Amino acid sequence: MKQITIAVVDDHDLFREGIRLVLGQIENFNVIFDTSNGLSFLEFLKNSIPDVVLMDINMPLIDGVETTRQAMELQPKLNVIALTMFSDTAHYTQMINAGIKGFVLKKSNKFELQNAINTVYSGGNYFSQEILQKMAFQYVNFSSKSNRLTPREMDVLQLVCLGSTSLEISDKLYISIKTVEVHRTNIFHKSEVRNIGELIVWAIRNNYFSIE
């Protein structure tokens, strides 16, 4: 089994040490670098490329948004997962636009963190379920996008991104489940994504929604 190399960037020493301890218990995970600030990580990145980076959002010197932006300029294919608290929601859109591949709550357990790292390493996007439930998607400049998704597809897109099932969407929009499934299929076809995590990233990066 190939080892997945990981870097941890977080300004809280005890939290960072805890992450190292947890990840060290997983057979194919190898933490090759950890630091308390973004500047030292960017220096590290000039000579080494970890498979996955766990990035805090609020840090001194430069925050996680700017660190991620500069890191992606150095290594465009870098896999970055944001370590977040519920209070960080104002930065979610900025982090996605900077290039992150997922969000994991700092209070998450070992198994969710393991799942997030494996998902992102395999080319996917990951969002903690609790984060999806808290997200509030707001329309952005719909008129300029209307030639790609229909107004009803926009309604369905918003609810899909929030994790609603087809039955729940059917009830909320007063349309049949079959119609919901048709809209979902059309949305995934037009966006060329494979799952809800990728759909959220696509919707925000293409300026369909912002997160409040």
CYANA upper distance limits for C-alpha pairs under 8 A (distance plus 0.5 A):
  1 MET  CA     28 ASN  CA      7.15
  2 LYS  CA     28 ASN  CA      6.95
  3 GLN  CA     28 ASN  CA      4.95
  3 GLN  CA     29 PHE  CA      6.13
  3 GLN  CA     30 ASN  CA      7.00
  4 ILE  CA     28 ASN  CA      6.53
  4 ILE  CA     29 PHE  CA      5.49
  4 ILE  CA     30 ASN  CA      6.52
  4 ILE  CA     50 PRO  CA      8.45
  4 ILE  CA     51 ASP  CA      6.43
  4 ILE  CA     52 VAL  CA      7.93
  4 ILE  CA    121 TYR  CA      8.39
  5 THR  CA     29 PHE  CA      6.71
  5 THR  CA     30 ASN  CA      5.35
  5 THR  CA     31 VAL  CA      6.28
  5 THR  CA     32 ILE  CA      6.68
  5 THR  CA     50 PRO  CA      5.63
  5 THR  CA     51 ASP  CA      5.58
  5 THR  CA     52 VAL  CA      7.00
  6 ILE  CA     29 PHE  CA      7.66
  6 ILE  CA     30 ASN  CA      6.45
  6 ILE  CA     31 VAL  CA      5.06
  6 ILE  CA     32 ILE  CA      6.40
  6 ILE  CA     33 PHE  CA      7.51
  6 ILE  CA     50 PRO  CA      5.86
  6 ILE  CA     51 ASP  CA      6.42
  6 ILE  CA     52 VAL  CA      5.43
  6 ILE  CA     53 VAL  CA      6.14
  6 ILE  CA     54 LEU  CA      7.97
  7 ALA  CA     31 VAL  CA      6.27
  7 ALA  CA     32 ILE  CA      6.48
  7 ALA  CA     33 PHE  CA      5.26
  7 ALA  CA     34 ASP  CA      6.01
  7 ALA  CA     50 PRO  CA      6.66
  7 ALA  CA     52 VAL  CA      7.04
  7 ALA  CA     53 VAL  CA      5.26
  7 ALA  CA     54 LEU  CA      6.72
  8 VAL  CA     16 ARG  CA      7.47
  8 VAL  CA     19 ILE  CA      8.46
  8 VAL  CA     31 VAL  CA      7.99
  8 VAL  CA     33 PHE  CA      6.93
  8 VAL  CA     34 ASP  CA      5.05
  8 VAL  CA     35 THR  CA      7.00
  8 VAL  CA     53 VAL  CA      6.43
  8 VAL  CA     54 LEU  CA      5.33
  8 VAL  CA     55 MET  CA      6.83
  9 VAL  CA     16 ARG  CA      8.21
  9 VAL  CA     34 ASP  CA      6.24
  9 VAL  CA     35 THR  CA      5.62
  9 VAL  CA     36 SER  CA      6.31
  9 VAL  CA     37 ASN  CA      6.82
  9 VAL  CA     38 GLY  CA      7.30
  9 VAL  CA     41 PHE  CA      7.60
  9 VAL  CA     53 VAL  CA      8.00
  9 VAL  CA     54 LEU  CA      6.58
  9 VAL  CA     55 MET  CA      5.47
  9 VAL  CA     56 ASP  CA      6.47
 10 ASP  CA     15 PHE  CA      8.21
 10 ASP  CA     16 ARG  CA      6.67
 10 ASP  CA     34 ASP  CA      8.35
 10 ASP  CA     35 THR  CA      6.93
 10 ASP  CA     36 SER  CA      5.40
 10 ASP  CA     37 ASN  CA      6.99
 10 ASP  CA     55 MET  CA      6.97
 10 ASP  CA     56 ASP  CA      5.47
 10 ASP  CA     59 MET  CA      7.50
 11 ASP  CA     16 ARG  CA      8.19
 11 ASP  CA     35 THR  CA      7.77
 11 ASP  CA     36 SER  CA      4.42
 11 ASP  CA     37 ASN  CA      6.45
 11 ASP  CA     56 ASP  CA      8.10
 11 ASP  CA     59 MET  CA      6.37
 11 ASP  CA     60 PRO  CA      7.98
 12 HIS  CA     16 ARG  CA      6.64
 12 HIS  CA     36 SER  CA      7.28
 13 ASP  CA     17 GLU  CA      6.58
 13 ASP  CA     36 SER  CA      7.61
 14 LEU  CA     18 GLY  CA      6.60
 15 PHE  CA     19 ILE  CA      6.73
 16 ARG  CA     20 ARG  CA      6.84
 16 ARG  CA     34 ASP  CA      7.94
 17 GLU  CA     21 LEU  CA      6.74
 18 GLY  CA     22 VAL  CA      6.67
 19 ILE  CA     23 LEU  CA      6.54
 20 ARG  CA     24 GLY  CA      6.37
 20 ARG  CA     31 VAL  CA      7.10
 21 LEU  CA     25 GLN  CA      7.25
 22 VAL  CA     26 ILE  CA      7.89
 22 VAL  CA    110 LYS  CA      6.98
 23 LEU  CA     29 PHE  CA      6.65
 23 LEU  CA     30 ASN  CA      7.82
 23 LEU  CA     31 VAL  CA      7.78
 23 LEU  CA    110 LYS  CA      8.24
 23 LEU  CA    114 GLN  CA      8.35
 24 GLY  CA     29 PHE  CA      7.06
 24 GLY  CA     30 ASN  CA      7.21
 24 GLY  CA     31 VAL  CA      7.88
 26 ILE  CA    114 GLN  CA      8.49
 32 ILE  CA     50 PRO  CA      8.03
 34 ASP  CA     41 PHE  CA      8.40
 35 THR  CA     40 SER  CA      7.30
 35 THR  CA     41 PHE  CA      7.10
 36 SER  CA     59 MET  CA      8.33
 37 ASN  CA     41 PHE  CA      7.28
 37 ASN  CA     59 MET  CA      6.89
 37 ASN  CA     60 PRO  CA      7.06
 37 ASN  CA     61 LEU  CA      7.43
 37 ASN  CA     62 ILE  CA      7.81
 38 GLY  CA     42 LEU  CA      6.72
 38 GLY  CA     59 MET  CA      8.11
 38 GLY  CA     61 LEU  CA      7.81
 38 GLY  CA     62 ILE  CA      6.46
 38 GLY  CA     63 ASP  CA      7.40
 38 GLY  CA     64 GLY  CA      7.51
 38 GLY  CA     67 THR  CA      5.83
 39 LEU  CA     43 GLU  CA      6.93
 39 LEU  CA     61 LEU  CA      7.87
 39 LEU  CA     62 ILE  CA      7.56
 39 LEU  CA     67 THR  CA      7.87
 40 SER  CA     44 PHE  CA      6.74
 41 PHE  CA     45 LEU  CA      6.60
 42 LEU  CA     46 LYS  CA      7.16
 42 LEU  CA     67 THR  CA      7.80
 42 LEU  CA     70 GLN  CA      8.08
 42 LEU  CA     71 ALA  CA      6.74
 43 GLU  CA     47 ASN  CA      8.18
 44 PHE  CA     48 SER  CA      6.64
 45 LEU  CA     49 ILE  CA      6.31
 45 LEU  CA     71 ALA  CA      7.84
 45 LEU  CA     74 LEU  CA      8.10
 45 LEU  CA     75 GLN  CA      8.48
 46 LYS  CA     74 LEU  CA      7.86
 49 ILE  CA     75 GLN  CA      8.34
 49 ILE  CA     78 LEU  CA      8.19
 50 PRO  CA     78 LEU  CA      8.33
 51 ASP  CA     78 LEU  CA      7.68
 51 ASP  CA     79 ASN  CA      7.02
 51 ASP  CA    121 TYR  CA      7.17
 52 VAL  CA     78 LEU  CA      7.59
 52 VAL  CA     79 ASN  CA      5.42
 52 VAL  CA     80 VAL  CA      6.38
 52 VAL  CA     81 ILE  CA      7.90
 52 VAL  CA    117 ILE  CA      7.36
 52 VAL  CA    120 VAL  CA      8.09
 52 VAL  CA    121 TYR  CA      6.98
 53 VAL  CA     78 LEU  CA      8.28
 53 VAL  CA     79 ASN  CA      6.64
 53 VAL  CA     80 VAL  CA      5.18
 53 VAL  CA     81 ILE  CA      6.56
 54 LEU  CA     80 VAL  CA      6.55
 54 LEU  CA     81 ILE  CA      5.48
 54 LEU  CA     82 ALA  CA      6.42
 54 LEU  CA     83 LEU  CA      6.75
 55 MET  CA     64 GLY  CA      6.76
 55 MET  CA     68 THR  CA      8.36
 55 MET  CA     80 VAL  CA      7.18
 55 MET  CA     81 ILE  CA      6.48
 55 MET  CA     82 ALA  CA      5.27
 55 MET  CA     83 LEU  CA      6.02
 56 ASP  CA     63 ASP  CA      8.40
 56 ASP  CA     64 GLY  CA      6.15
 56 ASP  CA     82 ALA  CA      6.38
 56 ASP  CA     83 LEU  CA      5.33
 56 ASP  CA     84 THR  CA      7.03
 57 ILE  CA     63 ASP  CA      6.38
 57 ILE  CA     64 GLY  CA      4.58
 57 ILE  CA     65 VAL  CA      6.94
 57 ILE  CA     82 ALA  CA      7.18
 57 ILE  CA     83 LEU  CA      7.22
 57 ILE  CA     84 THR  CA      7.04
 57 ILE  CA     88 ASP  CA      8.00
 57 ILE  CA     91 HIS  CA      8.28
 58 ASN  CA     63 ASP  CA      5.82
 58 ASN  CA     64 GLY  CA      6.60
 59 MET  CA     63 ASP  CA      5.22
 59 MET  CA     64 GLY  CA      7.07
 62 ILE  CA     66 GLU  CA      6.72
 62 ILE  CA     67 THR  CA      6.85
 63 ASP  CA     67 THR  CA      6.60
 64 GLY  CA     68 THR  CA      6.36
 64 GLY  CA     82 ALA  CA      8.49
 64 GLY  CA     95 MET  CA      8.17
 65 VAL  CA     69 ARG  CA      6.69
 65 VAL  CA     91 HIS  CA      8.20
 65 VAL  CA     94 GLN  CA      6.97
 65 VAL  CA     95 MET  CA      5.83
 65 VAL  CA     98 ALA  CA      6.87
 66 GLU  CA     70 GLN  CA      6.65
 66 GLU  CA     98 ALA  CA      8.14
 67 THR  CA     71 ALA  CA      6.46
 68 THR  CA     72 MET  CA      6.54
 68 THR  CA     80 VAL  CA      8.02
 68 THR  CA     95 MET  CA      8.02
 68 THR  CA     98 ALA  CA      6.50
 68 THR  CA     99 GLY  CA      7.33
 68 THR  CA    100 ILE  CA      7.71
 69 ARG  CA     73 GLU  CA      6.99
 69 ARG  CA     98 ALA  CA      5.27
 69 ARG  CA     99 GLY  CA      7.29
 70 GLN  CA     74 LEU  CA      6.99
 71 ALA  CA     75 GLN  CA      6.51
 71 ALA  CA     76 PRO  CA      8.14
 71 ALA  CA     78 LEU  CA      8.17
 72 MET  CA     76 PRO  CA      4.95
 72 MET  CA     77 LYS  CA      7.58
 72 MET  CA     78 LEU  CA      6.82
 72 MET  CA     98 ALA  CA      8.08
 72 MET  CA     99 GLY  CA      7.22
 79 ASN  CA    100 ILE  CA      7.31
 79 ASN  CA    101 LYS  CA      6.71
 79 ASN  CA    120 VAL  CA      7.06
 79 ASN  CA    121 TYR  CA      7.31
 80 VAL  CA     99 GLY  CA      7.93
 80 VAL  CA    100 ILE  CA      5.28
 80 VAL  CA    101 LYS  CA      6.09
 80 VAL  CA    102 GLY  CA      7.59
 81 ILE  CA    100 ILE  CA      6.27
 81 ILE  CA    101 LYS  CA      6.14
 81 ILE  CA    102 GLY  CA      5.26
 81 ILE  CA    103 PHE  CA      6.08
 81 ILE  CA    104 VAL  CA      7.53
 81 ILE  CA    116 ALA  CA      8.50
 81 ILE  CA    117 ILE  CA      8.28
 81 ILE  CA    120 VAL  CA      8.30
 82 ALA  CA     95 MET  CA      8.18
 82 ALA  CA    100 ILE  CA      7.27
 82 ALA  CA    101 LYS  CA      8.46
 82 ALA  CA    102 GLY  CA      6.66
 82 ALA  CA    103 PHE  CA      5.27
 82 ALA  CA    104 VAL  CA      6.74
 83 LEU  CA    103 PHE  CA      6.68
 83 LEU  CA    104 VAL  CA      5.77
 83 LEU  CA    105 LEU  CA      6.38
 83 LEU  CA    106 LYS  CA      6.24
 84 THR  CA     88 ASP  CA      6.73
 84 THR  CA    103 PHE  CA      7.22
 84 THR  CA    104 VAL  CA      6.60
 84 THR  CA    105 LEU  CA      5.40
 84 THR  CA    106 LYS  CA      6.09
 85 MET  CA     89 THR  CA      8.44
 85 MET  CA    105 LEU  CA      6.07
 85 MET  CA    106 LYS  CA      6.52
 85 MET  CA    107 LYS  CA      8.39
 86 PHE  CA    105 LEU  CA      8.04
 86 PHE  CA    131 ILE  CA      7.86
 86 PHE  CA    134 LYS  CA      8.46
 88 ASP  CA     92 TYR  CA      7.51
 89 THR  CA    135 MET  CA      8.04
 89 THR  CA    211 ILE  CA      7.79
 89 THR  CA    212 GLU  CA      7.19
 90 ALA  CA    211 ILE  CA      7.74
 90 ALA  CA    212 GLU  CA      6.68
 91 HIS  CA     95 MET  CA      6.58
 92 TYR  CA     96 ILE  CA      6.73
 92 TYR  CA    211 ILE  CA      7.12
 93 THR  CA     97 ASN  CA      6.65
 93 THR  CA    204 ILE  CA      7.31
 93 THR  CA    210 SER  CA      6.55
 93 THR  CA    211 ILE  CA      6.34
 94 GLN  CA     98 ALA  CA      6.54
 95 MET  CA     99 GLY  CA      6.98
 95 MET  CA    100 ILE  CA      6.43
 96 ILE  CA    100 ILE  CA      5.67
 96 ILE  CA    101 LYS  CA      7.72
 96 ILE  CA    201 VAL  CA      7.03
 96 ILE  CA    204 ILE  CA      7.85
 96 ILE  CA    205 ARG  CA      7.53
 97 ASN  CA    204 ILE  CA      8.02
 97 ASN  CA    205 ARG  CA      6.27
101 LYS  CA    120 VAL  CA      6.91
101 LYS  CA    124 GLY  CA      7.83
101 LYS  CA    125 ASN  CA      5.50
101 LYS  CA    126 TYR  CA      7.18
101 LYS  CA    201 VAL  CA      8.35
102 GLY  CA    116 ALA  CA      8.03
102 GLY  CA    120 VAL  CA      7.77
102 GLY  CA    125 ASN  CA      5.76
102 GLY  CA    126 TYR  CA      4.92
102 GLY  CA    127 PHE  CA      5.92
102 GLY  CA    197 GLY  CA      8.26
103 PHE  CA    126 TYR  CA      6.76
103 PHE  CA    127 PHE  CA      5.44
103 PHE  CA    128 SER  CA      6.79
103 PHE  CA    131 ILE  CA      8.32
104 VAL  CA    108 SER  CA      7.35
104 VAL  CA    113 LEU  CA      7.50
104 VAL  CA    116 ALA  CA      7.81
104 VAL  CA    126 TYR  CA      8.28
104 VAL  CA    127 PHE  CA      6.85
104 VAL  CA    128 SER  CA      5.90
105 LEU  CA    128 SER  CA      7.15
105 LEU  CA    131 ILE  CA      8.06
108 SER  CA    112 GLU  CA      6.74
108 SER  CA    113 LEU  CA      7.17
109 ASN  CA    113 LEU  CA      6.90
110 LYS  CA    114 GLN  CA      6.59
111 PHE  CA    115 ASN  CA      6.60
112 GLU  CA    116 ALA  CA      6.58
112 GLU  CA    128 SER  CA      8.40
113 LEU  CA    117 ILE  CA      6.70
114 GLN  CA    118 ASN  CA      6.68
115 ASN  CA    119 THR  CA      6.48
116 ALA  CA    120 VAL  CA      6.66
116 ALA  CA    126 TYR  CA      6.18
116 ALA  CA    127 PHE  CA      8.31
117 ILE  CA    121 TYR  CA      6.41
118 ASN  CA    122 SER  CA      6.59
119 THR  CA    123 GLY  CA      7.12
119 THR  CA    124 GLY  CA      5.81
119 THR  CA    125 ASN  CA      7.06
119 THR  CA    126 TYR  CA      7.09
120 VAL  CA    124 GLY  CA      5.25
120 VAL  CA    125 ASN  CA      5.98
120 VAL  CA    126 TYR  CA      7.12
124 GLY  CA    197 GLY  CA      8.00
124 GLY  CA    198 GLU  CA      7.26
125 ASN  CA    197 GLY  CA      5.44
125 ASN  CA    198 GLU  CA      5.89
125 ASN  CA    201 VAL  CA      8.32
126 TYR  CA    197 GLY  CA      5.98
126 TYR  CA    198 GLU  CA      8.45
127 PHE  CA    131 ILE  CA      7.10
127 PHE  CA    132 LEU  CA      7.22
127 PHE  CA    197 GLY  CA      6.72
128 SER  CA    132 LEU  CA      7.10
129 GLN  CA    133 GLN  CA      6.90
130 GLU  CA    134 LYS  CA      6.88
131 ILE  CA    135 MET  CA      6.62
132 LEU  CA    161 CYS  CA      8.00
132 LEU  CA    162 LEU  CA      6.07
132 LEU  CA    163 GLY  CA      7.07
133 GLN  CA    162 LEU  CA      6.75
133 GLN  CA    163 GLY  CA      7.72
135 MET  CA    162 LEU  CA      7.43
135 MET  CA    211 ILE  CA      6.83
135 MET  CA    212 GLU  CA      7.33
136 ALA  CA    162 LEU  CA      8.26
136 ALA  CA    211 ILE  CA      6.08
136 ALA  CA    212 GLU  CA      5.80
137 PHE  CA    158 GLN  CA      7.08
137 PHE  CA    162 LEU  CA      8.40
137 PHE  CA    209 PHE  CA      6.28
137 PHE  CA    210 SER  CA      6.27
137 PHE  CA    211 ILE  CA      5.38
137 PHE  CA    212 GLU  CA      6.93
138 GLN  CA    209 PHE  CA      5.74
138 GLN  CA    210 SER  CA      5.86
138 GLN  CA    211 ILE  CA      6.75
138 GLN  CA    212 GLU  CA      7.42
139 TYR  CA    208 TYR  CA      6.62
139 TYR  CA    209 PHE  CA      5.29
139 TYR  CA    210 SER  CA      7.27
140 VAL  CA    207 ASN  CA      6.69
140 VAL  CA    208 TYR  CA      5.87
140 VAL  CA    209 PHE  CA      5.63
140 VAL  CA    210 SER  CA      7.07
141 ASN  CA    145 LYS  CA      7.75
141 ASN  CA    207 ASN  CA      8.03
141 ASN  CA    208 TYR  CA      7.62
142 PHE  CA    146 SER  CA      6.57
142 PHE  CA    208 TYR  CA      7.20
145 LYS  CA    149 LEU  CA      7.33
145 LYS  CA    208 TYR  CA      7.79
146 SER  CA    150 THR  CA      6.47
146 SER  CA    151 PRO  CA      7.59
148 ARG  CA    190 LYS  CA      8.13
149 LEU  CA    153 GLU  CA      6.25
149 LEU  CA    154 MET  CA      6.80
149 LEU  CA    187 ILE  CA      7.89
149 LEU  CA    190 LYS  CA      8.49
150 THR  CA    154 MET  CA      6.75
151 PRO  CA    155 ASP  CA      6.98
152 ARG  CA    156 VAL  CA      6.81
152 ARG  CA    183 HIS  CA      8.40
153 GLU  CA    157 LEU  CA      6.38
153 GLU  CA    183 HIS  CA      6.31
153 GLU  CA    184 ARG  CA      8.18
153 GLU  CA    187 ILE  CA      7.26
154 MET  CA    158 GLN  CA      6.71
155 ASP  CA    159 LEU  CA      7.12
156 VAL  CA    160 VAL  CA      6.53
156 VAL  CA    169 ILE  CA      7.47
156 VAL  CA    180 VAL  CA      7.80
156 VAL  CA    183 HIS  CA      7.48
156 VAL  CA    184 ARG  CA      7.62
157 LEU  CA    161 CYS  CA      6.59
157 LEU  CA    184 ARG  CA      8.03
157 LEU  CA    187 ILE  CA      7.65
158 GLN  CA    162 LEU  CA      6.97
159 LEU  CA    163 GLY  CA      7.03
159 LEU  CA    164 SER  CA      6.01
159 LEU  CA    169 ILE  CA      7.10
160 VAL  CA    164 SER  CA      5.80
160 VAL  CA    165 THR  CA      7.67
160 VAL  CA    169 ILE  CA      8.41
160 VAL  CA    196 ILE  CA      7.70
161 CYS  CA    196 ILE  CA      6.75
161 CYS  CA    197 GLY  CA      8.40
161 CYS  CA    199 LEU  CA      7.55
161 CYS  CA    200 ILE  CA      6.22
163 GLY  CA    196 ILE  CA      8.26
164 SER  CA    168 GLU  CA      6.32
164 SER  CA    169 ILE  CA      6.74
165 THR  CA    169 ILE  CA      6.69
166 SER  CA    170 SER  CA      6.51
166 SER  CA    177 ILE  CA      6.49
166 SER  CA    180 VAL  CA      6.63
166 SER  CA    181 GLU  CA      7.34
167 LEU  CA    171 ASP  CA      6.79
167 LEU  CA    177 ILE  CA      6.50
168 GLU  CA    172 LYS  CA      6.69
169 ILE  CA    173 LEU  CA      6.45
169 ILE  CA    177 ILE  CA      8.37
169 ILE  CA    180 VAL  CA      7.52
170 SER  CA    174 TYR  CA      6.03
170 SER  CA    175 ILE  CA      5.50
170 SER  CA    176 SER  CA      6.04
170 SER  CA    177 ILE  CA      5.88
170 SER  CA    180 VAL  CA      6.85
171 ASP  CA    175 ILE  CA      7.52
175 ILE  CA    179 THR  CA      6.95
175 ILE  CA    180 VAL  CA      7.50
176 SER  CA    180 VAL  CA      6.89
177 ILE  CA    181 GLU  CA      6.70
178 LYS  CA    182 VAL  CA      6.84
179 THR  CA    183 HIS  CA      6.82
180 VAL  CA    184 ARG  CA      6.62
181 GLU  CA    185 THR  CA      6.58
182 VAL  CA    186 ASN  CA      6.73
183 HIS  CA    187 ILE  CA      6.60
184 ARG  CA    188 PHE  CA      6.71
185 THR  CA    189 HIS  CA      6.57
186 ASN  CA    190 LYS  CA      6.57
187 ILE  CA    191 SER  CA      6.53
188 PHE  CA    192 GLU  CA      6.18
188 PHE  CA    193 VAL  CA      6.24
188 PHE  CA    194 ARG  CA      7.60
188 PHE  CA    199 LEU  CA      8.03
189 HIS  CA    193 VAL  CA      7.83
191 SER  CA    199 LEU  CA      7.71
191 SER  CA    202 TRP  CA      7.54
193 VAL  CA    198 GLU  CA      6.28
193 VAL  CA    199 LEU  CA      6.48
193 VAL  CA    202 TRP  CA      8.35
194 ARG  CA    198 GLU  CA      7.07
194 ARG  CA    199 LEU  CA      8.07
195 ASN  CA    199 LEU  CA      6.71
196 ILE  CA    200 ILE  CA      6.65
197 GLY  CA    201 VAL  CA      7.04
198 GLU  CA    202 TRP  CA      6.58
199 LEU  CA    203 ALA  CA      6.52
200 ILE  CA    204 ILE  CA      6.77
201 VAL  CA    205 ARG  CA      6.49
202 TRP  CA    206 ASN  CA      6.44
203 ALA  CA    207 ASN  CA      6.74
203 ALA  CA    208 TYR  CA      5.64
203 ALA  CA    209 PHE  CA      6.61
204 ILE  CA    208 TYR  CA      6.26
204 ILE  CA    209 PHE  CA      5.66
204 ILE  CA    210 SER  CA      6.49
